[in-house]
Structures are given as structure tokens and as C-alpha cells.
């Protein structure tokens, strides 16, 4: 085993590493995340890099997953490539995660405020136990709500005296470096003896990064955040708590449906050490506390009339029900919307078409692009807009098939419809 120097472009980072590590592992060590649906196991072909200098070896699977054009241009896959000598690596734009446009809007319905902590004469008192959590000079105390998604994490800082959202932030869930969907996270936990520990560390780091940004932005102390509520799907909940998610791959597993309350310092969340963290209970293998929170906040559980709730994300949840009963299901939305099945599909990053309208007279497409740059593809909202417009104007039928009379007005690329280019 020898030490070699790896230069990573376009970041200009140099690092000394052992020559037995894959490029994917090296990038993880220096904190650079790239696209990898499979989590670095040589199955998806997304972690493309170019080695511009140095000698290297790679697995033959590269020839199966990359096109001949990409191979000619020097592309390889980071997860199955090892450098033998000092190397310079270039990460092309299609492999970088980029800055994602994340929906952060949230509404707290009008409710009678009754937080489980209170401030009395400098004491922060836990109403459940009656014990003093902390002593503070400031009467201004906060709670933090955290939505832990497969792809993103969103945090909301809430004033516990008024119920008002003070600040909101979001970022990628750092677990994406080890796989972009739920099954790849489960697979990583299964293959790596420390996989669950690594995944837990990554999501806690993500949450703390956002918490620290809140603290700096609002100019408050971590001790003033005296309560936290966290919700996510079942796999994310398991990983947050450091529970091995591997059993969730089995269809016969029974899920504990109890909520969990844990001290912030036990979980490693950078708020008041004695603050309670409430983790919303899960329902089944892939229906987690985030779905229960959807139902709760929508008030559909109070309504005698039938309602349909749809939560579209990396994992999409659909709930049908009323005050007496609910039935729910879930499926992989990221597969449909984020470039895994659509040739020009991509995440909501710079260059993604996020809104689209078709002129009913000229059939010209008008659209907006994230970052106001040249379009590279469509993200989920752009794809939904496109399909809706195509159906509205009779260009496709209810099955998504192009109508015969419109077929000549649609431009094909390699015999696949990849983008609306109506002339």
C-alpha cells in the first residue's frame, strides 16, 4: 500500500491517500458528494469522473454502464476506479449535486398554543416531568421542527410563545453521498458493518449544520432552543436513531408504532442539552412519521368527508381517508422525477426547467429555468407541467401516448421524446 496525491478539480483540492481506495471513497473522505443512486456499488453509472492525469484501474462494469462516446472522452466511474499513481480527477457538471431549489414554505394552523416547556422566573420547566431543564436570562425560547427527507432536510425555527415561524432553512441530506434512494441506504447499512453508524452521523451533521446557521442568523444561543420535533419516512427515522434499517427490506417485518422522546444530547442535536426531541412514530416499512404529520396538519382526520392527500418527494405518499379511517401507500417518486428514468430528467438544480406553459395557438413552449441559465433538463415540477400541458392540448392522451395528428410537430432525439420542442 502506497501513499499517492490526488488533485480534485474543479475544486483545486489536493489530498494524500492510500492507493487502495476508490475515487468514490476518496471523495467521501474530503466531503465531496457526487451523484450515486446505488451508493457506490457499481450499479447505476451516475458517479462519472474524468481522470486527466495519472494511471488507474477500473472494473469492467464501466464498459457496460458508460457509452462509447464517454469512454473515448476518458470517463470512468468513481466507485469502481482506483488510482495507481498521483492523479488529477475532474468531476463533470453532470455528476455534481449542485445547489438544489428546495421548497421551504410551511404554514402553522391556528391552534391553542400549549408547548411542553414553559419559562418562569428564569427557569425552563418541562411540563411533562415538572423538572427544570435549564436556567436562562432570556425569556425568548424556541422550538425547532425538522423534516428529514431522503434527499433533503428542512428546518423551521419556531417562537414557542407565539407559534410563529421565525426562520426556515434547507440543505441536502448528506446521506445522498452513500445512495440516493431508500433501498441503496438499506443496502449500505447491510454491506458495511459501520454503515448504520455512518448514515446516522451524516444526517445528524446535516441537522446540526442547519441549526448552527439558525443560531448565527437569528443571534441566539443553542440553549434557547428547548424543544425539537423530527419527522421522516421509516428508513430515515431508523437511521436518525441509529437503528439498523436492514430488516425493513423484508415485507413481513412489524414496525413499532410508538413515538420516541429522547434527550438532545443523547441524539447529538446541537440545541439545549436537556431539551426533549420528539420523533414522530412510523406506520409501516416505508410510511413514516412524515405521513402522520401530513394527516395531522391537513386536518383531514377531523373531516367526515373523504379526502385525498398526496405528498410528492423522493418517496411519494398517497393517503385516502376521513375521520373514521385511512388507507395509504407509498412509491419512489425520485425514480420518476429526478433523472433515473427520464433521459433529460434532473433534480431541481441550476439549469432545470421548473415551470412550463404551452401557447394554445402557436404550440410554442414558454418556460423558466432555475438560475436563469441555459436549460439542461426538467426537474419534477417542470415534468408535471409538461405532461399537464401536453394532455390539456391533446398532444398526448390519458395514457401518455402522442396523438397521431400531433406526431409531426414533436422533435425526436434518438427516437425518444426527451424535451418538448414544438416548431
C-alpha positions in Angstrom: 0.0 0.0 0.0 1.5 3.3 -1.1 0.5 7.0 -0.5 -0.4 9.0 -3.6 -1.6 12.5 -4.2 -5.0 13.1 -5.7 -5.9 16.5 -7.1 -9.7 17.1 -7.4 -11.0 19.5 -10.0 -12.7 21.9 -10.4 -12.3 22.4 -6.6 -8.5 22.6 -6.6 -8.3 20.2 -3.7 -5.2 18.1 -3.1 -5.2 15.1 -0.7 -2.8 12.3 0.2 -4.4 8.9 0.4 -3.7 5.2 0.2 -3.8 3.8 -3.3 -6.2 1.0 -2.3 -9.2 3.3 -2.1 -11.7 4.0 -4.8 -12.2 7.5 -6.1 -15.7 7.4 -4.6 -14.2 6.7 -1.2 -11.7 9.5 -1.5 -14.3 12.0 -2.5 -16.3 11.0 0.6 -13.3 11.5 2.9 -12.8 15.1 1.7 -16.6 15.8 1.9 -17.4 16.0 -1.8 -20.7 14.4 -2.7 -21.5 13.3 -6.2 -24.5 11.6 -7.8 -24.8 8.0 -6.9 -28.2 6.3 -7.0 -26.7 3.0 -5.9 -24.5 4.3 -3.1 -21.2 3.4 -4.8 -21.7 -0.2 -5.6 -21.3 -0.1 -9.4 -24.9 -0.5 -10.4 -26.2 2.9 -11.6 -23.5 4.5 -13.7 -24.1 8.0 -12.2 -20.8 8.8 -10.4 -18.9 9.8 -13.6 -15.5 11.3 -13.4 -12.6 12.0 -15.8 -9.0 11.2 -14.9 -6.9 13.8 -16.7 -3.5 12.7 -15.4 -2.1 9.6 -13.9 -2.5 5.8 -14.1 -5.6 4.0 -12.8 -7.5 0.7 -13.0 -11.3 0.2 -13.1 -13.8 -2.6 -13.1 -15.1 -3.9 -16.5 -18.6 -2.8 -15.5 -17.6 0.7 -16.7 -17.9 -0.5 -20.3 -21.4 -1.7 -19.6 -22.7 1.5 -17.9 -20.9 4.2 -20.0 -21.4 5.0 -23.6 -18.6 4.5 -26.2 -18.5 8.3 -26.5 -18.0 8.8 -22.8 -15.3 6.1 -22.7 -13.5 7.9 -25.6 -13.6 11.1 -23.6 -11.9 9.4 -20.7 -14.9 9.0 -18.4 -14.9 6.3 -15.7 -17.0 5.6 -12.6 -15.7 6.8 -9.3 -17.0 3.8 -7.3 -15.1 1.1 -9.3 -11.9 3.1 -10.1 -8.6 3.2 -8.1 -5.6 5.4 -8.8 -2.2 3.6 -9.1 -0.1 6.8 -9.2 -0.6 10.5 -8.4 -3.7 11.5 -10.4 -5.8 14.5 -11.3 -9.5 14.0 -11.3 -12.2 16.2 -12.9 -15.8 15.9 -11.7 -18.0 16.9 -14.7 -21.1 19.1 -14.2 -23.5 16.2 -14.7 -22.0 14.4 -11.7 -22.1 17.3 -9.3 -25.0 17.6 -7.0 -25.3 21.4 -7.4 -27.4 23.8 -5.3 -30.9 22.5 -5.2 -34.0 24.6 -5.2 -35.9 23.3 -2.2 -39.5 24.1 -1.2 -39.4 25.6 2.3 -42.9 27.1 2.6 -44.8 26.0 5.7 -48.0 27.1 7.5 -48.8 26.5 11.1 -52.6 26.4 11.5 -54.3 28.4 14.2 -54.2 26.3 17.3 -54.2 27.0 21.1 -50.5 27.1 22.0 -49.6 24.7 24.7 -45.8 24.0 24.5 -44.5 21.3 26.7 -41.9 23.7 28.2 -42.5 27.0 30.0 -40.4 29.9 31.1 -41.0 31.0 34.7 -38.7 33.5 36.5 -35.6 32.4 34.6 -36.4 28.7 34.8 -37.2 26.5 31.7 -39.6 23.9 33.1 -40.6 20.6 31.4 -44.4 20.4 31.9 -44.3 16.6 31.5 -41.9 15.9 34.3 -42.2 19.1 36.2 -38.4 19.3 36.2 -36.2 22.4 35.4 -34.4 21.9 32.1 -32.2 25.0 32.3 -31.8 28.5 33.8 -31.9 31.3 31.2 -31.7 35.0 31.4 -33.7 35.4 28.3 -37.4 34.6 28.3 -37.3 34.1 24.5 -37.3 30.3 23.9 -37.7 28.4 20.6 -38.6 25.0 19.2 -37.3 23.5 16.0 -39.2 21.3 13.6 -37.2 19.1 11.3 -38.4 17.4 8.1 -35.8 14.6 7.4 -36.3 13.6 3.8 -34.4 11.1 1.7 -32.9 13.8 -0.4 -33.3 17.0 1.7 -33.6 18.2 5.2 -35.7 21.2 6.1 -35.7 23.0 9.5 -38.1 25.6 10.9 -37.3 27.7 13.9 -40.5 28.4 15.9 -41.1 31.0 18.6 -42.8 28.9 21.4 -44.5 32.0 22.9 -46.4 32.9 19.6 -46.2 29.8 17.4 -44.7 31.9 14.6 -42.1 30.5 12.3 -39.0 32.7 12.8 -36.7 31.2 10.2 -36.5 28.3 7.8 -33.5 26.6 6.1 -32.8 23.6 4.0 -30.0 21.5 2.6 -29.2 18.2 1.0 -29.4 15.2 3.3 -25.6 14.3 3.4 -26.6 10.7 3.3 -27.0 11.1 -0.5 -23.3 10.5 -0.8 -24.0 6.9 0.2 -27.0 6.3 -2.0 -29.9 8.4 -3.4 -32.9 6.2 -2.6 -34.1 4.2 0.4 -33.0 0.8 -0.8 -29.5 1.9 -1.5 -29.2 3.3 2.1 -30.5 0.0 3.4 -28.0 -1.9 1.2 -25.1 0.3 2.5 -26.1 -0.5 6.1 -26.2 -4.2 5.2 -22.8 -4.3 3.5 -20.8 -2.1 5.8 -20.5 -3.2 9.4 -20.4 0.5 10.4 -22.9 1.5 7.7 -25.8 2.5 10.1 -23.4 4.5 12.2 -22.0 6.4 9.2 -25.5 7.1 7.9 -26.7 8.4 11.3 -23.6 10.6 11.6 -24.3 12.2 8.2 -28.0 13.1 8.9 -27.1 14.5 12.4 -24.3 16.5 10.7 -26.9 17.9 8.2 -29.3 18.9 11.0 -26.6 20.5 13.1 -25.3 22.4 10.2 -28.8 23.9 9.7 -29.3 24.5 13.4 -25.9 26.4 13.6 -27.0 28.5 10.7 -30.2 29.4 12.5 -28.2 30.3 15.6 -25.9 32.6 13.7 -28.6 34.1 11.6 -31.0 34.9 14.5 -28.2 35.6 17.0 -29.4 33.3 19.7 -27.8 30.6 21.9 -28.3 26.9 21.3 -29.6 26.8 24.9 -32.6 28.8 23.8 -33.9 26.0 21.6 -35.6 23.9 24.2 -37.7 21.5 22.2 -37.4 19.7 18.8 -39.8 17.7 16.7 -38.5 15.5 13.9 -40.4 13.5 11.3 -39.3 11.4 8.3 -40.1 8.2 6.5 -39.4 4.9 8.3 -35.9 4.4 6.9 -34.8 7.9 7.7 -36.3 7.6 11.2 -34.4 4.4 11.8 -31.1 5.9 10.6 -31.7 9.1 12.6 -32.0 7.0 15.8 -29.1 4.7 14.8 -31.3 1.7 14.3 -30.2 -0.8 11.6 -32.7 -0.4 8.7 -31.8 -3.8 7.1 -34.9 -5.6 8.4 -37.1 -3.0 6.6 -36.1 -4.8 3.3 -38.3 -7.7 4.5 -42.1 -7.4 3.6 -43.1 -9.3 6.8 -41.5 -7.0 9.4 -43.6 -5.5 12.1 -43.0 -1.8 12.8 -43.1 -0.3 16.3 -45.7 2.4 16.1 -44.8 4.3 19.3 -43.4 7.8 19.2 -39.9 8.3 20.7 -38.8 11.0 23.0 -35.1 11.3 23.5 -32.7 13.9 25.0 -31.0 16.2 22.5 -27.5 15.4 23.9 -28.1 11.7 23.6 -29.0 12.1 19.9 -26.3 14.7 19.3 -28.5 17.6 18.2 -26.9 21.0 18.9 -29.8 22.5 20.9 -30.2 22.7 24.7 -28.6 19.6 26.1 -31.6 18.8 28.3 -34.2 19.5 25.6 -36.6 16.7 24.6 -36.5 15.6 20.9 -39.9 14.2 19.8 -39.6 11.7 16.9 -42.9 11.1 15.1 -44.0 7.4 15.1 -43.8 5.3 11.9 -46.7 3.4 10.4 -45.1 0.7 8.2 -41.9 -0.2 6.4 -41.9 2.9 4.2 -44.7 5.0 5.7 -43.2 7.1 8.5 -44.0 9.9 10.8 -43.9 12.4 8.0 -47.1 11.0 6.6 -48.8 11.2 10.1 -47.7 14.8 10.3 -49.2 15.4 6.9 -52.5 14.0 8.1 -52.4 16.0 11.3 -51.6 19.3 9.7 -54.1 18.9 6.9 -56.9 18.3 9.5 -58.3 15.5 7.2 -58.5 13.4 10.3 -61.3 15.7 11.6 -63.3 15.7 8.4 -66.2 13.3 7.8 -65.8 13.8 4.1 -63.4 11.7 2.0 -60.1 13.4 1.3 -57.0 12.6 -0.8 -53.6 13.7 0.4 -50.5 13.5 -1.9 -47.0 14.2 -0.7 -44.6 14.1 -3.7 -41.0 13.8 -2.9 -38.1 11.3 -3.4 -40.7 9.0 -1.9 -44.3 9.8 -2.8 -47.1 9.1 -0.3 -50.8 8.9 -1.1 -53.4 8.9 1.7 -57.1 8.4 1.3 -59.5 8.7 4.2 -61.7 10.7 6.6 -62.2 11.0 10.4 -63.0 7.3 10.7 -60.4 5.5 8.6 -57.3 5.9 6.4 -55.6 3.9 3.7 -52.1 4.8 2.5 -49.5 3.7 0.0 -46.0 4.9 -1.0 -43.7 4.7 -4.0 -40.4 6.0 -5.3 -41.1 9.5 -6.7 -37.4 10.3 -7.3 -37.2 7.5 -9.8 -39.9 9.3 -11.9 -38.8 12.9 -11.4 -35.1 13.1 -10.8 -33.4 11.7 -13.9 -33.3 8.0 -13.1 -35.9 7.1 -15.8 -36.2 10.2 -17.8 -33.3 10.9 -20.2 -33.3 14.6 -19.5 -34.8 14.4 -16.1 -32.8 16.1 -13.3 -33.0 17.4 -9.8 -34.2 21.0 -9.1 -30.7 22.4 -9.5 -29.3 25.1 -11.8 -30.3 24.5 -15.4 -33.5 22.6 -14.6 -36.8 23.7 -16.3 -39.1 24.1 -13.3 -42.2 25.7 -14.9 -43.6 25.3 -18.4 -46.6 26.5 -20.4 -47.6 25.8 -24.0 -49.2 28.5 -26.1 -52.5 27.1 -27.3 -52.3 29.0 -30.6 -48.6 28.5 -31.6 -47.8 25.4 -29.5 -44.6 27.2 -28.5 -43.3 26.3 -25.1 -42.5 29.0 -22.6 -40.6 28.0 -19.5 -38.5 29.2 -16.6 -35.1 27.8 -15.7 -33.6 27.6 -12.2 -30.6 30.0 -12.0 -31.8 31.7 -15.3 -29.2 29.7 -17.1 -29.3 27.5 -20.3 -31.7 24.6 -19.8 -30.1 21.2 -19.1 -33.3 19.2 -18.5 -36.5 19.1 -16.5 -37.0 18.7 -12.7 -40.1 17.2 -11.2 -42.3 20.3 -11.3 -41.3 21.0 -14.9 -42.1 17.4 -15.9 -45.5 17.6 -14.3 -46.2 20.9 -16.0 -45.1 19.4 -19.3 -47.3 16.4 -19.0 -50.3 18.5 -17.9 -49.8 20.9 -20.9 -49.4 18.0 -23.4 -52.6 16.4 -22.2 -54.5 19.7 -22.0 -53.9 20.5 -25.6 -54.4 17.0 -26.9 -50.8 16.3 -27.7 -50.9 13.1 -25.6 -53.8 11.0 -24.5 -54.6 9.8 -21.0 -52.1 7.0 -21.4 -49.3 9.4 -22.2 -49.2 8.4 -25.9 -48.7 11.0 -28.5 -51.7 11.6 -30.8 -51.1 10.8 -34.5 -52.1 14.2 -35.7 -49.5 15.9 -33.4 -46.7 13.4 -34.1 -45.0 15.5 -36.8 -44.8 18.6 -34.6 -42.7 16.9 -32.0 -38.9 16.6 -32.4 -37.4 13.3 -31.6 -33.8 12.7 -30.4 -32.5 9.2 -30.8 -36.1 8.0 -31.2 -37.0 9.2 -27.7 -39.1 12.2 -26.8 -36.8 13.9 -24.4 -38.0 17.5 -24.3 -40.9 19.4 -25.8 -39.5 21.2 -28.9 -42.7 22.1 -30.8 -41.9 24.0 -34.0 
